[in-house]
């Protein structure tokens, strides 16, 4: 039992504790565009798409806007 508690404490210490009140305050202060950016960053699929697009742009594989 003591070993289990010790393991649980060590596991807990590996993660940072988030102050939910502070997080809520910060989220409420974000603008609409900042919230949208945060949503994109949290969306794994969207992040992969953005990263792929950036790589293609750096390789000169972009499509001119007038050809869309």
Secondary structure, 3 states (H helix, E strand, C coil): CHHHHHHHHHHHHCCCCCCHHHHHHHHHCCCHHHHHHHHHHHCHHHHHHHHHHHHHHHCCCCCCHHHC
